[in-house]
Amino acid sequence: MKEFLQSVLKSTEDRIKNPFVGTFITSWMIFNWKPIFFIIFSEKKIEEKIKIIIDDYSDIWCYLWLPLFSAVFYIAILPYISFAFEYFTKFSHGLRNKVNLEARNATLELQIGVAQNEIKLEEEKTTFRERNNHNLMVESLQTQNKILSESLEEATKTHLEAITDQQRQSDNTVKELRNIIDNNKIELKNTFEKLNYETNRVIELQAELKEIKLKNDNNFNDVSRLRHQLNVQEFINLRLKNPIDKVININDYNIFEYFNAVNDIVYFSINEGRKLSYDAVYSFLNGKNYGEFSNVDDVERYKDRLLRSLSIEQKSEIMDKYK
């Protein structure tokens, strides 16, 4: 039902949006405003309203022909009438625009002439001021030139006297510099010999330092290896304190811990199906949180898998414990 109403409303909306339908409805409401207002605002019963409308407002011209002619006139004829009016008035608009354009051009030409005259006046004023300033500048430069000439003569005389004194001092300075250079050559030679000796000494010390560093690196590697072996042994000793067959689980990785006949630990990777060394197990579990479980059924199942993966000698050693 809801879909049917939506379909009807959609169809009605599309028809109302049609230009002719919308125009016809508007015309019909204009010609039949009396029955519309009577239906809306009258307090009579609906039967009386319908009877009065049939008796007094059942004119086919109002209901059909006049709205239809109005809609056809508005849709089909009125655009052509508007176009005809625009066509006949475009000539008067063109003449009016031409007169306005000529008036604007005359105003612009007058403004251009005034602006050109103002520019010429400003240029004349600027030329007069520049000439006046130029004359004043020439007089000022002549006065300054005379003063500078007198100052130059005095400065030249003073400069010649200063040059003579400077030349005399320069000769004395050259003699002192030669003595200093000779002394510096001797000191530089002694310094170079000392520097050469120190350089050779530094090279020897660097070689000794390199040898010491190499020894320290070897010692550090030996200590690290011994410390790792000690940690592995402590891990094994801790596991031997509780010699019960169990399964160690960490992040879905299972390791079977088994104690053979001589009470030695055997590690077996259930995920990979192979034996593991002490060092590999310690490195894998070091610093991680892991869980242990020793359920008898699980342990027996993992023991069977272990036996199938070992050699005959290892199987014999394991079976000795369970005899």
ZADO-1210 file (C-alpha; in nm, 4 decimals, padded with zeros to 6 digits):
<atoms>
<atom x="00.0000" y="00.0000" z="00.0000" code="MET" pos="1"/>
<atom x="00.2797" y="00.2378" z="00.0915" code="LYS" pos="2"/>
<atom x="00.4576" y="00.1720" z="-00.2383" code="GLU" pos="3"/>
<atom x="00.1318" y="00.2302" z="-00.4307" code="PHE" pos="4"/>
<atom x="00.0761" y="00.5697" z="-00.2620" code="LEU" pos="5"/>
<atom x="00.4360" y="00.6685" z="-00.3321" code="GLN" pos="6"/>
<atom x="00.3934" y="00.5732" z="-00.6981" code="SER" pos="7"/>
<atom x="00.0707" y="00.7780" z="-00.7240" code="VAL" pos="8"/>
<atom x="00.2322" y="01.0805" z="-00.5551" code="LEU" pos="9"/>
<atom x="00.5357" y="01.0554" z="-00.7833" code="LYS" pos="10"/>
<atom x="00.3168" y="01.0386" z="-01.0950" code="SER" pos="11"/>
<atom x="00.1058" y="01.3343" z="-00.9758" code="THR" pos="12"/>
<atom x="00.4167" y="01.5405" z="-00.9011" code="GLU" pos="13"/>
<atom x="00.5585" y="01.4746" z="-01.2499" code="ASP" pos="14"/>
<atom x="00.2324" y="01.5863" z="-01.4129" code="ARG" pos="15"/>
<atom x="00.2077" y="01.9033" z="-01.2027" code="ILE" pos="16"/>
<atom x="00.5611" y="01.9969" z="-01.3017" code="LYS" pos="17"/>
<atom x="00.4542" y="01.9899" z="-01.6684" code="ASN" pos="18"/>
<atom x="00.4197" y="02.3570" z="-01.7861" code="PRO" pos="19"/>
<atom x="00.0805" y="02.3078" z="-01.9534" code="PHE" pos="20"/>
<atom x="-00.0711" y="02.1170" z="-01.6591" code="VAL" pos="21"/>
<atom x="00.0535" y="02.3715" z="-01.4074" code="GLY" pos="22"/>
<atom x="-00.0778" y="02.6617" z="-01.6190" code="THR" pos="23"/>
<atom x="-00.4147" y="02.4910" z="-01.6696" code="PHE" pos="24"/>
<atom x="-00.4545" y="02.4289" z="-01.2935" code="ILE" pos="25"/>
<atom x="-00.3686" y="02.7912" z="-01.2163" code="THR" pos="26"/>
<atom x="-00.6181" y="02.9183" z="-01.4780" code="SER" pos="27"/>
<atom x="-00.8864" y="02.6797" z="-01.3527" code="TRP" pos="28"/>
<atom x="-00.8411" y="02.8089" z="-00.9923" code="MET" pos="29"/>
<atom x="-00.8666" y="03.1716" z="-01.1138" code="ILE" pos="30"/>
<atom x="-01.1924" y="03.1124" z="-01.3064" code="PHE" pos="31"/>
<atom x="-01.3447" y="02.8941" z="-01.0353" code="ASN" pos="32"/>
<atom x="-01.2417" y="03.0789" z="-00.7225" code="TRP" pos="33"/>
<atom x="-01.6014" y="03.1118" z="-00.6024" code="LYS" pos="34"/>
<atom x="-01.6792" y="02.7375" z="-00.5680" code="PRO" pos="35"/>
<atom x="-01.3288" y="02.6820" z="-00.4197" code="ILE" pos="36"/>
<atom x="-01.3818" y="02.9447" z="-00.1496" code="PHE" pos="37"/>
<atom x="-01.7368" y="02.8176" z="-00.0976" code="PHE" pos="38"/>
<atom x="-01.6131" y="02.4615" z="-00.0412" code="ILE" pos="39"/>
<atom x="-01.3368" y="02.5747" z="00.1978" code="ILE" pos="40"/>
<atom x="-01.5047" y="02.8434" z="00.4062" code="PHE" pos="41"/>
<atom x="-01.8793" y="02.7607" z="00.3946" code="SER" pos="42"/>
<atom x="-02.0247" y="02.6111" z="00.7131" code="GLU" pos="43"/>
<atom x="-02.2938" y="02.4144" z="00.5295" code="LYS" pos="44"/>
<atom x="-02.2946" y="02.0382" z="00.5135" code="LYS" pos="45"/>
<atom x="-02.1055" y="01.8698" z="00.2353" code="ILE" pos="46"/>
<atom x="-02.4273" y="01.7512" z="00.0673" code="GLU" pos="47"/>
<atom x="-02.5594" y="02.1082" z="00.0561" code="GLU" pos="48"/>
<atom x="-02.2236" y="02.2359" z="-00.0750" code="LYS" pos="49"/>
<atom x="-02.2229" y="01.9806" z="-00.3570" code="ILE" pos="50"/>
<atom x="-02.5859" y="02.0624" z="-00.4509" code="LYS" pos="51"/>
<atom x="-02.5218" y="02.4397" z="-00.4550" code="ILE" pos="52"/>
<atom x="-02.2067" y="02.3972" z="-00.6661" code="ILE" pos="53"/>
<atom x="-02.3934" y="02.1743" z="-00.9156" code="ILE" pos="54"/>
<atom x="-02.6821" y="02.4230" z="-00.9377" code="ASP" pos="55"/>
<atom x="-02.4928" y="02.7532" z="-00.9414" code="ASP" pos="56"/>
<atom x="-02.1371" y="02.6800" z="-01.0643" code="TYR" pos="57"/>
<atom x="-02.1720" y="02.3997" z="-01.3195" code="SER" pos="58"/>
<atom x="-02.0763" y="02.6100" z="-01.6214" code="ASP" pos="59"/>
<atom x="-01.8580" y="02.4165" z="-01.8677" code="ILE" pos="60"/>
<atom x="-01.6953" y="02.7429" z="-01.9785" code="TRP" pos="61"/>
<atom x="-01.5650" y="02.8041" z="-01.6271" code="CYS" pos="62"/>
<atom x="-01.4763" y="02.4408" z="-01.5658" code="TYR" pos="63"/>
<atom x="-01.3078" y="02.3628" z="-01.8980" code="LEU" pos="64"/>
<atom x="-01.2997" y="02.6021" z="-02.1920" code="TRP" pos="65"/>
<atom x="-01.1864" y="02.9268" z="-02.0293" code="LEU" pos="66"/>
<atom x="-00.9019" y="02.7611" z="-01.8272" code="PRO" pos="67"/>
<atom x="-00.8030" y="02.5616" z="-02.1376" code="LEU" pos="68"/>
<atom x="-00.7983" y="02.8723" z="-02.3651" code="PHE" pos="69"/>
<atom x="-00.6049" y="03.0653" z="-02.0992" code="SER" pos="70"/>
<atom x="-00.3446" y="02.7897" z="-02.0648" code="ALA" pos="71"/>
<atom x="-00.3043" y="02.7605" z="-02.4448" code="VAL" pos="72"/>
<atom x="-00.2765" y="03.1389" z="-02.4737" code="PHE" pos="73"/>
<atom x="-00.0166" y="03.1580" z="-02.1942" code="TYR" pos="74"/>
<atom x="00.1906" y="02.8658" z="-02.3236" code="ILE" pos="75"/>
<atom x="00.1649" y="02.9046" z="-02.7031" code="ALA" pos="76"/>
<atom x="00.0686" y="03.2680" z="-02.7904" code="ILE" pos="77"/>
<atom x="00.1968" y="03.4929" z="-02.5106" code="LEU" pos="78"/>
<atom x="00.5714" y="03.4186" z="-02.5792" code="PRO" pos="79"/>
<atom x="00.5252" y="03.5335" z="-02.9415" code="TYR" pos="80"/>
<atom x="00.3492" y="03.8554" z="-02.8304" code="ILE" pos="81"/>
<atom x="00.6361" y="03.9262" z="-02.5877" code="SER" pos="82"/>
<atom x="00.8865" y="03.8595" z="-02.8651" code="PHE" pos="83"/>
<atom x="00.7001" y="04.1019" z="-03.0983" code="ALA" pos="84"/>
<atom x="00.7081" y="04.3776" z="-02.8355" code="PHE" pos="85"/>
<atom x="01.0800" y="04.3220" z="-02.7801" code="GLU" pos="86"/>
<atom x="01.1395" y="04.3248" z="-03.1575" code="TYR" pos="87"/>
<atom x="00.9568" y="04.6578" z="-03.2084" code="PHE" pos="88"/>
<atom x="01.1212" y="04.8245" z="-02.9068" code="THR" pos="89"/>
<atom x="01.4782" y="04.7213" z="-02.9862" code="LYS" pos="90"/>
<atom x="01.5134" y="05.0082" z="-03.2373" code="PHE" pos="91"/>
<atom x="01.4180" y="05.2687" z="-02.9780" code="SER" pos="92"/>
<atom x="01.6576" y="05.1052" z="-02.7284" code="HIS" pos="93"/>
<atom x="01.9347" y="05.1178" z="-02.9879" code="GLY" pos="94"/>
<atom x="01.8771" y="05.4896" z="-03.0574" code="LEU" pos="95"/>
<atom x="01.8685" y="05.5655" z="-02.6852" code="ARG" pos="96"/>
<atom x="02.1926" y="05.3746" z="-02.6286" code="ASN" pos="97"/>
<atom x="02.3562" y="05.5543" z="-02.9236" code="LYS" pos="98"/>
<atom x="02.2614" y="05.8981" z="-02.7836" code="VAL" pos="99"/>
<atom x="02.3882" y="05.7980" z="-02.4376" code="ASN" pos="100"/>
<atom x="02.7140" y="05.6698" z="-02.5907" code="LEU" pos="101"/>
<atom x="02.7707" y="05.9941" z="-02.7850" code="GLU" pos="102"/>
<atom x="02.7056" y="06.1994" z="-02.4716" code="ALA" pos="103"/>
<atom x="02.9520" y="05.9872" z="-02.2729" code="ARG" pos="104"/>
<atom x="03.2143" y="06.0167" z="-02.5489" code="ASN" pos="105"/>
<atom x="03.1768" y="06.3981" z="-02.5515" code="ALA" pos="106"/>
<atom x="03.2158" y="06.4059" z="-02.1720" code="THR" pos="107"/>
<atom x="03.5234" y="06.1825" z="-02.1900" code="LEU" pos="108"/>
<atom x="03.6856" y="06.3977" z="-02.4614" code="GLU" pos="109"/>
<atom x="03.6259" y="06.7085" z="-02.2477" code="LEU" pos="110"/>
<atom x="03.7796" y="06.5365" z="-01.9440" code="GLN" pos="111"/>
<atom x="04.0770" y="06.4190" z="-02.1532" code="ILE" pos="112"/>
<atom x="04.1399" y="06.7750" z="-02.2757" code="GLY" pos="113"/>
<atom x="04.1271" y="06.9123" z="-01.9213" code="VAL" pos="114"/>
<atom x="04.3620" y="06.6377" z="-01.7994" code="ALA" pos="115"/>
<atom x="04.6113" y="06.7064" z="-02.0813" code="GLN" pos="116"/>
<atom x="04.6145" y="07.0777" z="-01.9969" code="ASN" pos="117"/>
<atom x="04.6698" y="07.0001" z="-01.6284" code="GLU" pos="118"/>
<atom x="04.9583" y="06.7662" z="-01.7194" code="ILE" pos="119"/>
<atom x="05.1207" y="07.0359" z="-01.9361" code="LYS" pos="120"/>
<atom x="05.0842" y="07.2888" z="-01.6520" code="LEU" pos="121"/>
<atom x="05.2469" y="07.0500" z="-01.4040" code="GLU" pos="122"/>
<atom x="05.5308" y="06.9801" z="-01.6496" code="GLU" pos="123"/>
<atom x="05.5973" y="07.3549" z="-01.6864" code="GLU" pos="124"/>
<atom x="05.5986" y="07.3984" z="-01.3085" code="LYS" pos="125"/>
<atom x="05.8360" y="07.1043" z="-01.2699" code="THR" pos="126"/>
<atom x="06.0713" y="07.2379" z="-01.5383" code="THR" pos="127"/>
<atom x="06.0854" y="07.5805" z="-01.3697" code="PHE" pos="128"/>
<atom x="06.1570" y="07.4289" z="-01.0282" code="ARG" pos="129"/>
<atom x="06.4275" y="07.2029" z="-01.1733" code="GLU" pos="130"/>
<atom x="06.6006" y="07.4983" z="-01.3441" code="ARG" pos="131"/>
<atom x="06.5915" y="07.7031" z="-01.0240" code="ASN" pos="132"/>
<atom x="06.7231" y="07.4104" z="-00.8190" code="ASN" pos="133"/>
<atom x="06.9937" y="07.3455" z="-01.0795" code="HIS" pos="134"/>
<atom x="07.1236" y="07.7046" z="-01.0562" code="ASN" pos="135"/>
<atom x="07.1306" y="07.6911" z="-00.6786" code="LEU" pos="136"/>
<atom x="07.3081" y="07.3551" z="-00.6926" code="MET" pos="137"/>
<atom x="07.5744" y="07.4902" z="-00.9323" code="VAL" pos="138"/>
<atom x="07.6496" y="07.7812" z="-00.6997" code="GLU" pos="139"/>
<atom x="07.6693" y="07.5465" z="-00.4010" code="SER" pos="140"/>
<atom x="07.9001" y="07.3065" z="-00.5873" code="LEU" pos="141"/>
<atom x="08.1323" y="07.5907" z="-00.6892" code="GLN" pos="142"/>
<atom x="08.1610" y="07.7040" z="-00.3264" code="THR" pos="143"/>
<atom x="08.2238" y="07.3453" z="-00.2087" code="GLN" pos="144"/>
<atom x="08.4820" y="07.2963" z="-00.4857" code="ASN" pos="145"/>
<atom x="08.6784" y="07.5984" z="-00.3689" code="LYS" pos="146"/>
<atom x="08.6737" y="07.4793" z="-00.0081" code="ILE" pos="147"/>
<atom x="08.7750" y="07.1243" z="-00.1115" code="LEU" pos="148"/>
<atom x="09.0640" y="07.2569" z="-00.3223" code="SER" pos="149"/>
<atom x="09.2056" y="07.4474" z="-00.0256" code="GLU" pos="150"/>
<atom x="09.1558" y="07.1420" z="00.1996" code="SER" pos="151"/>
<atom x="09.3222" y="06.9192" z="-00.0594" code="LEU" pos="152"/>
<atom x="09.6327" y="07.1355" z="-00.0721" code="GLU" pos="153"/>
<atom x="09.6683" y="07.1261" z="00.3067" code="GLU" pos="154"/>
<atom x="09.6013" y="06.7479" z="00.3139" code="ALA" pos="155"/>
<atom x="09.8602" y="06.6860" z="00.0386" code="THR" pos="156"/>
<atom x="10.1251" y="06.8765" z="00.2320" code="LYS" pos="157"/>
<atom x="10.0433" y="06.6871" z="00.5519" code="THR" pos="158"/>
<atom x="10.0347" y="06.3562" z="00.3666" code="HIS" pos="159"/>
<atom x="10.3828" y="06.4100" z="00.2189" code="LEU" pos="160"/>
<atom x="10.5223" y="06.4734" z="00.5652" code="GLU" pos="161"/>
<atom x="10.3460" y="06.1645" z="00.6978" code="ALA" pos="162"/>
<atom x="10.4815" y="05.9526" z="00.4090" code="ILE" pos="163"/>
<atom x="10.8356" y="06.0606" z="00.4886" code="THR" pos="164"/>
<atom x="10.7956" y="05.9650" z="00.8554" code="ASP" pos="165"/>
<atom x="10.6246" y="05.6398" z="00.7554" code="GLN" pos="166"/>
<atom x="10.9088" y="05.5508" z="00.5189" code="GLN" pos="167"/>
<atom x="11.1597" y="05.6032" z="00.7947" code="ARG" pos="168"/>
<atom x="10.9609" y="05.3865" z="01.0352" code="GLN" pos="169"/>
<atom x="10.9126" y="05.1227" z="00.7633" code="SER" pos="170"/>
<atom x="11.2861" y="05.0835" z="00.7165" code="ASP" pos="171"/>
<atom x="11.3329" y="05.0283" z="01.0886" code="ASN" pos="172"/>
<atom x="11.0416" y="04.7823" z="01.0917" code="THR" pos="173"/>
<atom x="11.1916" y="04.5826" z="00.8038" code="VAL" pos="174"/>
<atom x="11.5150" y="04.5411" z="00.9913" code="LYS" pos="175"/>
<atom x="11.3305" y="04.4233" z="01.3025" code="GLU" pos="176"/>
<atom x="11.1191" y="04.1798" z="01.0965" code="LEU" pos="177"/>
<atom x="11.4291" y="04.0267" z="00.9365" code="ARG" pos="178"/>
<atom x="11.5765" y="03.9623" z="01.2812" code="ASN" pos="179"/>
<atom x="11.2476" y="03.8095" z="01.3990" code="ILE" pos="180"/>
<atom x="11.2250" y="03.5891" z="01.0866" code="ILE" pos="181"/>
<atom x="11.5762" y="03.4561" z="01.1410" code="ASP" pos="182"/>
<atom x="11.4975" y="03.3740" z="01.5037" code="ASN" pos="183"/>
<atom x="11.1667" y="03.2110" z="01.4045" code="ASN" pos="184"/>
<atom x="11.3398" y="02.9932" z="01.1463" code="LYS" pos="185"/>
<atom x="11.5643" y="02.8495" z="01.4174" code="ILE" pos="186"/>
<atom x="11.2697" y="02.7956" z="01.6554" code="GLU" pos="187"/>
<atom x="11.0613" y="02.6441" z="01.3733" code="LEU" pos="188"/>
<atom x="11.3357" y="02.3958" z="01.2897" code="LYS" pos="189"/>
<atom x="11.3588" y="02.2844" z="01.6551" code="ASN" pos="190"/>
<atom x="10.9781" y="02.2642" z="01.6768" code="THR" pos="191"/>
<atom x="10.9560" y="02.0536" z="01.3600" code="PHE" pos="192"/>
<atom x="11.2116" y="01.8066" z="01.4999" code="GLU" pos="193"/>
<atom x="11.0114" y="01.7782" z="01.8246" code="LYS" pos="194"/>
<atom x="10.6882" y="01.7390" z="01.6282" code="LEU" pos="195"/>
<atom x="10.8365" y="01.4617" z="01.4184" code="ASN" pos="196"/>
<atom x="10.9446" y="01.2790" z="01.7342" code="TYR" pos="197"/>
<atom x="10.5992" y="01.3196" z="01.8921" code="GLU" pos="198"/>
<atom x="10.4290" y="01.1987" z="01.5726" code="THR" pos="199"/>
<atom x="10.6331" y="00.8789" z="01.5704" code="ASN" pos="200"/>
<atom x="10.5513" y="00.8315" z="01.9386" code="ARG" pos="201"/>
<atom x="10.1796" y="00.8743" z="01.8726" code="VAL" pos="202"/>
<atom x="10.1933" y="00.6153" z="01.5922" code="ILE" pos="203"/>
<atom x="10.3610" y="00.3684" z="01.8288" code="GLU" pos="204"/>
<atom x="10.0991" y="00.4357" z="02.0989" code="LEU" pos="205"/>
<atom x="09.8166" y="00.3896" z="01.8486" code="GLN" pos="206"/>
<atom x="09.9573" y="00.0504" z="01.7472" code="ALA" pos="207"/>
<atom x="09.9841" y="-00.0510" z="02.1158" code="GLU" pos="208"/>
<atom x="09.6270" y="00.0745" z="02.1795" code="LEU" pos="209"/>
<atom x="09.4954" y="-00.1252" z="01.8832" code="LYS" pos="210"/>
<atom x="09.6619" y="-00.4408" z="02.0138" code="GLU" pos="211"/>
<atom x="09.5206" y="-00.3828" z="02.3650" code="ILE" pos="212"/>
<atom x="09.1707" y="-00.3198" z="02.2218" code="LYS" pos="213"/>
<atom x="09.1921" y="-00.6457" z="02.0226" code="LEU" pos="214"/>
<atom x="09.2843" y="-00.8369" z="02.3385" code="LYS" pos="215"/>
<atom x="09.0003" y="-00.6714" z="02.5314" code="ASN" pos="216"/>
<atom x="08.7503" y="-00.7648" z="02.2559" code="ASP" pos="217"/>
<atom x="08.8641" y="-01.1281" z="02.2692" code="ASN" pos="218"/>
<atom x="08.8412" y="-01.1300" z="02.6488" code="ASN" pos="219"/>
<atom x="08.4929" y="-00.9718" z="02.6337" code="PHE" pos="220"/>
<atom x="08.3762" y="-01.2364" z="02.3881" code="ASN" pos="221"/>
<atom x="08.5145" y="-01.5129" z="02.6115" code="ASP" pos="222"/>
<atom x="08.3421" y="-01.3636" z="02.9168" code="VAL" pos="223"/>
<atom x="08.0115" y="-01.3277" z="02.7296" code="SER" pos="224"/>
<atom x="08.0320" y="-01.6867" z="02.6112" code="ARG" pos="225"/>
<atom x="08.1127" y="-01.8148" z="02.9622" code="LEU" pos="226"/>
<atom x="07.8320" y="-01.6051" z="03.1130" code="ARG" pos="227"/>
<atom x="07.5854" y="-01.7488" z="02.8577" code="HIS" pos="228"/>
<atom x="07.7027" y="-02.1042" z="02.9341" code="GLN" pos="229"/>
<atom x="07.6645" y="-02.0371" z="03.3094" code="LEU" pos="230"/>
<atom x="07.3106" y="-01.9065" z="03.2558" code="ASN" pos="231"/>
<atom x="07.2244" y="-02.2159" z="03.0502" code="VAL" pos="232"/>
<atom x="07.3641" y="-02.4435" z="03.3255" code="GLN" pos="233"/>
<atom x="07.1675" y="-02.2561" z="03.5935" code="GLU" pos="234"/>
<atom x="06.8543" y="-02.3005" z="03.3789" code="PHE" pos="235"/>
<atom x="06.9187" y="-02.6776" z="03.3494" code="ILE" pos="236"/>
<atom x="06.9872" y="-02.7108" z="03.7241" code="ASN" pos="237"/>
<atom x="06.6599" y="-02.5313" z="03.7977" code="LEU" pos="238"/>
<atom x="06.4691" y="-02.7664" z="03.5642" code="ARG" pos="239"/>
<atom x="06.6349" y="-03.0740" z="03.7279" code="LEU" pos="240"/>
<atom x="06.4904" y="-02.9765" z="04.0663" code="LYS" pos="241"/>
<atom x="06.1495" y="-03.1020" z="03.9459" code="ASN" pos="242"/>
<atom x="06.2203" y="-03.3987" z="03.7108" code="PRO" pos="243"/>
<atom x="05.8654" y="-03.4557" z="03.5887" code="ILE" pos="244"/>
<atom x="05.7815" y="-03.5051" z="03.2213" code="ASP" pos="245"/>
<atom x="05.5844" y="-03.2016" z="03.1058" code="LYS" pos="246"/>
<atom x="05.4931" y="-02.9831" z="02.8085" code="VAL" pos="247"/>
<atom x="05.6108" y="-02.6188" z="02.7907" code="ILE" pos="248"/>
<atom x="05.3865" y="-02.3871" z="02.5875" code="ASN" pos="249"/>
<atom x="05.4656" y="-02.0314" z="02.4688" code="ILE" pos="250"/>
<atom x="05.2649" y="-01.8547" z="02.1998" code="ASN" pos="251"/>
<atom x="05.1212" y="-02.1837" z="02.0594" code="ASP" pos="252"/>
<atom x="05.4708" y="-02.3340" z="02.0395" code="TYR" pos="253"/>
<atom x="05.4987" y="-02.6630" z="02.2376" code="ASN" pos="254"/>
<atom x="05.8198" y="-02.8169" z="02.3765" code="ILE" pos="255"/>
<atom x="05.8187" y="-03.1634" z="02.5407" code="PHE" pos="256"/>
<atom x="06.0534" y="-03.1800" z="02.8424" code="GLU" pos="257"/>
<atom x="06.1523" y="-03.5419" z="02.9157" code="TYR" pos="258"/>
<atom x="06.3955" y="-03.6893" z="03.1748" code="PHE" pos="259"/>
<atom x="06.5754" y="-04.0021" z="03.0541" code="ASN" pos="260"/>
<atom x="06.7106" y="-04.2976" z="03.2517" code="ALA" pos="261"/>
<atom x="07.0208" y="-04.1102" z="03.3742" code="VAL" pos="262"/>
<atom x="06.8020" y="-03.8187" z="03.4833" code="ASN" pos="263"/>
<atom x="06.9223" y="-03.6016" z="03.1993" code="ASP" pos="264"/>
<atom x="06.6824" y="-03.3585" z="03.0255" code="ILE" pos="265"/>
<atom x="06.5685" y="-03.4252" z="02.6688" code="VAL" pos="266"/>
<atom x="06.3836" y="-03.1440" z="02.4811" code="TYR" pos="267"/>
<atom x="06.1647" y="-03.2197" z="02.1833" code="PHE" pos="268"/>
<atom x="05.9929" y="-02.9601" z="01.9587" code="SER" pos="269"/>
<atom x="05.6375" y="-03.0841" z="01.9036" code="ILE" pos="270"/>
<atom x="05.5684" y="-02.8228" z="01.6321" code="ASN" pos="271"/>
<atom x="05.8845" y="-02.9049" z="01.4328" code="GLU" pos="272"/>
<atom x="05.9204" y="-03.2755" z="01.5219" code="GLY" pos="273"/>
<atom x="06.2885" y="-03.2597" z="01.6238" code="ARG" pos="274"/>
<atom x="06.5159" y="-03.2522" z="01.9304" code="LYS" pos="275"/>
<atom x="06.6305" y="-02.9207" z="02.0731" code="LEU" pos="276"/>
<atom x="06.9550" y="-02.8342" z="02.2509" code="SER" pos="277"/>
<atom x="06.9752" y="-02.6795" z="02.5969" code="TYR" pos="278"/>
<atom x="07.1062" y="-02.3570" z="02.4483" code="ASP" pos="279"/>
<atom x="06.8193" y="-02.3303" z="02.1962" code="ALA" pos="280"/>
<atom x="06.5544" y="-02.3884" z="02.4655" code="VAL" pos="281"/>
<atom x="06.7158" y="-02.1397" z="02.7063" code="TYR" pos="282"/>
<atom x="06.7451" y="-01.8721" z="02.4345" code="SER" pos="283"/>
<atom x="06.3811" y="-01.9278" z="02.3292" code="PHE" pos="284"/>
<atom x="06.2372" y="-01.9127" z="02.6841" code="LEU" pos="285"/>
<atom x="06.4705" y="-01.6466" z="02.8271" code="ASN" pos="286"/>
<atom x="06.2765" y="-01.3460" z="02.9523" code="GLY" pos="287"/>
<atom x="05.9380" y="-01.4747" z="02.8283" code="LYS" pos="288"/>
<atom x="05.6260" y="-01.5823" z="03.0110" code="ASN" pos="289"/>
<atom x="05.5508" y="-01.9467" z="02.9355" code="TYR" pos="290"/>
<atom x="05.3148" y="-02.2075" z="03.0699" code="GLY" pos="291"/>
<atom x="05.3687" y="-02.5724" z="03.1721" code="GLU" pos="292"/>
<atom x="05.1247" y="-02.8620" z="03.1940" code="PHE" pos="293"/>
<atom x="05.1921" y="-03.2243" z="03.2948" code="SER" pos="294"/>
<atom x="04.8610" y="-03.3976" z="03.2171" code="ASN" pos="295"/>
<atom x="04.9346" y="-03.7710" z="03.1949" code="VAL" pos="296"/>
<atom x="04.7443" y="-03.8286" z="02.8679" code="ASP" pos="297"/>
<atom x="04.9075" y="-03.5333" z="02.6924" code="ASP" pos="298"/>
<atom x="05.2513" y="-03.6310" z="02.8181" code="VAL" pos="299"/>
<atom x="05.2078" y="-03.9912" z="02.6957" code="GLU" pos="300"/>
<atom x="05.0933" y="-03.8683" z="02.3529" code="ARG" pos="301"/>
<atom x="05.3934" y="-03.6383" z="02.3168" code="TYR" pos="302"/>
<atom x="05.6259" y="-03.9168" z="02.4465" code="LYS" pos="303"/>
<atom x="05.5066" y="-04.1464" z="02.1676" code="ASP" pos="304"/>
<atom x="05.5772" y="-03.8768" z="01.9089" code="ARG" pos="305"/>
<atom x="05.9217" y="-03.8300" z="02.0658" code="LEU" pos="306"/>
<atom x="06.0030" y="-04.2015" z="02.0446" code="LEU" pos="307"/>
<atom x="05.9090" y="-04.2120" z="01.6757" code="ARG" pos="308"/>
<atom x="06.1542" y="-03.9290" z="01.6013" code="SER" pos="309"/>
<atom x="06.4621" y="-04.0571" z="01.7905" code="LEU" pos="310"/>
<atom x="06.7325" y="-04.3007" z="01.6902" code="SER" pos="311"/>
<atom x="06.7469" y="-04.6632" z="01.8067" code="ILE" pos="312"/>
<atom x="07.0071" y="-04.5888" z="02.0778" code="GLU" pos="313"/>
<atom x="06.8032" y="-04.2934" z="02.2081" code="GLN" pos="314"/>
<atom x="06.4865" y="-04.5027" z="02.2033" code="LYS" pos="315"/>
<atom x="06.6648" y="-04.7721" z="02.4091" code="SER" pos="316"/>
<atom x="06.7804" y="-04.5150" z="02.6581" code="GLU" pos="317"/>
<atom x="06.4258" y="-04.3781" z="02.6944" code="ILE" pos="318"/>
<atom x="06.2620" y="-04.7189" z="02.7191" code="MET" pos="319"/>
<atom x="06.4996" y="-04.8227" z="03.0025" code="ASP" pos="320"/>
<atom x="06.3259" y="-04.5713" z="03.2268" code="LYS" pos="321"/>
<atom x="05.9813" y="-04.7185" z="03.1651" code="TYR" pos="322"/>
<atom x="06.0760" y="-05.0860" z="03.2091" code="LYS" pos="323"/>
</atoms>
